[in-house]
């Protein structure tokens, strides 16, 4: 059996704990996640000949800490979606014969900042020169620009935006590892502290520590591992602009749309085939943009679609079933955790398991709609 991309995810695991981990450094989180994922695949570190991760600490330092000498390295760093791109690049490397078994790692002391790179300050980057002087610094303020335009043009209400957090908390309540599990209401969200208009605290992602890792290998080895193979049926990646002010259209993500089209085309699927969906949710509006960019709803309809209960337990399109970045965890680069939940659902081992989750789509965001990656994961080749 050969998947369309030619690869499977044979191992997937997170760090032993996520949340607040002041006793573990960024590098320790990478190592712990890597060891767990390799064990999940029934392999040893000696079996790994490829390594991918983002900078700080980067693939060379992680490889050294693990005691391995890979012959394929990928240090692609384009924000929180980097790990989805690592899977895509690993597929290409494996097909080309550059590697046989690629380990993709993530570790981030996002809350405790133990061994973490310092936050960038000023500098000569384009956003620092042309956006920061006007007070638009970082996700909290930058993400307000597109959502306010979207609300004005499409009538998205504050209640509908708040309901994104409510819906995802219903999934988190079923997940023992989720940081926030108590059910909330729209009134609770709107009563939480205002962070940057229109975002209230409960519409913003968590800030946590943790990590995760994946083992990617050739699909012709699908029967060689203790866990069910998760086939990578399709992949896509795209970018748009490094500054939020330069998006072609504030009411949509072109990168989301292009990456999704590429992944769906490679997998040979349509939205009707998808049983489970993970959309990076740094803020409450990102799943709205993702649903529309991938074609699950018409433009302007995603807010009402979520508010009508379609993405909750029992709904027709289960979305962000681990609780997402709003309730499960968000170390700063969340994409790894979205992949992990997609893998769990396809394997049938998620805490809040969706029935018949034979196809899961994972959409990652990098920066402020600057980059996107999409993976189509399946129980078997189609």
N, C-alpha and C positions, 0 to 999 in steps of 0.2 A: 504494500500500500504506500503510495507516495502523495503527500499533500501538495497543494498547488505551489506553495513556497518552497517545498522540499524539506521542511524542518518540523520538529515537534518541540514542545516544552516537556522535558522529562523530569525535571525537578523544580520545585517552587516552595519557598518557605520565607517566613519573616523572622525577625529577632525574637528571642524568647518572650520579651515584653515590649510594649510600645507605650508611649505616654510621657511620663516624666522620669528620666533616667540619668540623674546627675553623676552616677558612678561609672558611666561608660562614655568613652570618647567616640568621636566620629569614626575613627579607624577601627575601633573595637566593634562598633555596630556593623561595619562592612564585613569584618571577619566572622562575626557570629552568624550573620545572615548567610554568608557564603557556605560556612560549614554545615548549617542546617539544610540548605538547598541541595548541596552535594549528597548529604546523607539521605535526603528525601528521594533522590534519584537512584539510591543504592550504589553510588560510586565512591571513589576516594579522590582526594585532591590530585593524585598522580594521573588521574584520567583526564584532567583539564588541560587543554592546549590553547585555549583562547580566553581572553578576559576583556570585559567592557565595563566601564563606569565613567562617571563624570570627574572633572578635575576637583582638586581639594577633597580627598587626597590623590585621586587619579589612579589609572590602571597600573602604573609601574609600582607605586607604593603599596597598593592593595596586593598585587602579585607577590611582592617581596614579603609582606606580612604573612601571607598564606604559605610561603615557602615553595612557590611554583615558578616555572620559567615558561610562560606562554610564547607561542610563535605567532600569535595573532593578537593585536591590541586595538581597542577602540576607545578613544577618550572623548567622543562626541558629547558636547555639553550645550544644550539649547533649552535649558530650563526644565520644568517638571515633566515634560514629555520625552526627555532624553532616552529613557529606558525602553520606550516603545520603538524608538529609532534604533536602539542597540539590537533589539530582536530582529528588526528588518535587515540591519547590516550583517548580523550573525548569519542570517539565512543566506545572504549573498556570499559571505565568506565560506560557508560550508559547501555551498554549491560549487564554488570555485576551487575547492580543495585546500584553502588556506588554513582551515581548522576542522577538527572533527567534533569537539565538545567545547562549547563556549559558555563560560560562567559570566553572568551579568549581575553586578552587585550595586546595592545602594545602602548607605548608612548616613544618618544626619542627626546631629545633636542640635536640632532646630530650636528647642526650647532652652536646654541647659547650656548650650554653646561650649561644650567641652571638646577642645581640639578642633573647633569649627573655624573656617576662614572668617576673617572680620568682614562686617558688612561694608560694601563699597561706599565711599563718601566722595561726592563731587567727581573730579576727574574730567577728562576730555571727551567722554563718550557723547554720542549725539543726544540721548535723552538728558544728560547732565547739562549740556549747553543750551538746549532749546525747549525743554519742558520743565526741568526742575526750577528755573528762576521764577516760574509762574505758580509754584506751589504744588505741582504734580510730581510727587516723589513716591515711587513704589506702588504696589498693587492696590492698596486701600484707596488711595486717591485717584490713581490712573484709571481703575476699572469703573469709577463713577461716570466717566465721560460717555462711554458707549451705552450703558444701561439707561442713563437719563434720556438720551436721544431715542432709544428704543421705546421707552415708556411714553414719550411724547408722540411718536409716530404710530405706535400700534396699540396704545391704550392699556398696556400692562399696568395693573394696579399694584399698590403697595401690598395689599392682601395676597395677591397671587404670587408676588415675589417672595413674601414671607412664607408662603405655603411650601415652597421648595424645601426649606429647612424642616418644616413640619413633616413632610412626606419622608424625608430621609431619616428622621429620628424614629419613625415607625420601624424601619429596618434595623437601626442601631439598637433598639430595644430588644431585638432578638439575637444580638451578637455580644457574647460575654466579654470580648476584647475591646469593644467600643469604649472610647473615653467618656462619652455622654450617652446615657441610655434612658433617662427619664423622658417620657412623652411630653411634648410641648404643643401649644396651640398657636394660632396666628396672633392672638392677643399677647401671648408670651413673647413672641418674636418682636412685635412692634413696641412692646414695653421695655425691651432690652436696650442697653445704652446705645445711643447713636454714635457711630464711629466716623462715617463720612457719608453725607447725604447721597443716596437714599439708604445706605447700608446700616443696619443695626448690628449689634454684636453677634447675634445668633444667625445672621446672614453672612458672616465672615468665617473663614476656615479656622480650625484649631492651629495651635503652634505646639508641636510635640517632638519627641525624640523617638528614633526607631530605625529600622532598616528591613530590607528584603533582598532576595536574590533568586535568580532563575538559572536553570541549566538547559541550554538549547543544543540540539544535536540533529542528525539526519533522520528523516522520517522512516527510512528503511530499517531503523533500529527500534521501531515503536514497540515491539514485543519484548524488548530486553530489560525492561525496568519494572520495579515493583508496583508503581502507581500507574493508573491509566494514562496513556499518552494523550497530550492535548495538541492537536494539529494546528499549526499556524496556517490558516487557509488563505489569508490575504493580508497585505500590509500597505500602508501609505504614509507619506510624509510631505509636508509643505511648510512654507513660511510666507509671511506677508511683510510687515513693517516693524522696525525696532522701536518705533514710538507709537503710542496709542493714538496720538493726534494725526498720524499719517495713514490710518486704516482707510481703505477705499470706501467703506460704508460702515458707519458706527453701529448699524443695526444687525450686522452679521459678521461671521468670521469666514473670510475667503479661504484661509488655511484649513479650517475645519472641513469645509466643503470639498476642497481639492484632495486632501488626504483621504477623506471618506470615500470619494468616488474611486480613487485608485485601489483602495483596499477591497471595496465591494466588487469591483470589476475583476480583480485578481481571484477573489474567492468565488466568483460566479453566483452571488446571492443578491437578493433584494431585501428591503426592510421587512417584508412579510416572512422571511426566513429566520429572523432574529428572535431568540427567546429570552435573551438577557442582555442588559446594556450597562456599561460603566462609562460615565462622562465625568471627567475631571471637574471638580466643584470647589475651586478656591473661593468663589463667592457664589451667591445664590442664583445669579443670572446666567452663569456659564452652562449649566445643564439646559437652560432654555435655548441658548444659542446653539448648543450641540444637537438637540433634538431636531431643530429646523435645518441645520447645515447637513445633517445626515439624511434628511428626507422623511423623518418619522411624522412630522406634522408640517402643515403649511406655514408660511411666514406669518408671524404674529399670533399663532395659535398655541404655542408650546406652554405658555403660562397657564392658560385655561385647561390644557390637557393634563398638566400636573395637578392643578387644583381640583380637578374632577376625579382624582384618585387613580388615574391610569397607571401610575408608576409605583404605587404602594403594594404591600402584600395583598394578593388577590386581584391586582390590576392586570391589564392585558400586556403591559410592557414593564416588567420589573427593572428598576433603575437604581444603581448605586446601593446594592443590597448589603454592603458591609456597613453602611451608614455614611460613607463618603468622607470627604475632607471636612465637612461641616460637623460630623458627629463621631466618626471612627478615629481617624488620625490624619495629621497633615504636618510632615516634618519640614516642609518648605518645597520639596520636590515630590509631589504626591503620586506621580505616574506609576511607580513601582507597585504601590498598594492597589491601584486599580487593576493592574495586570494580575496580581495575586488573587484578587477576588474573582476575576474572570476565570482563572485556572481552577479555583476551588469549585465554582459553579459547574463548569464543564465536567470536572471529575465526579461531581455529586457529593462533595464533602464540605460544603459551606455551612456555617452555623444557621443561616437563614436560607436554606436551600430552596431553589426554584424548581418546580417540576419540569421535566423534559428540557433542561437547559443544554441542548445539544449544540447550540451556536451562541457564543457570547461576543459582542463587539465592545472594544475598549477604545475610547477616544481620549487622547491626552492633549493638554495645553501647555505651552511654554511661554513664559513671560506674560505680557498682556496681549493675548491673541497674536503673538509674534510668530509662534511655530505650532505645529500640530503633528500628531502621529496617530494612526489608527491601526489596530490589529483586529482581525477576524479569527477567533479561536473556535475550534470545533472538536467534537468527540471523535469524529472520524472523517476521512476524506469524502467529499461529495462528488 
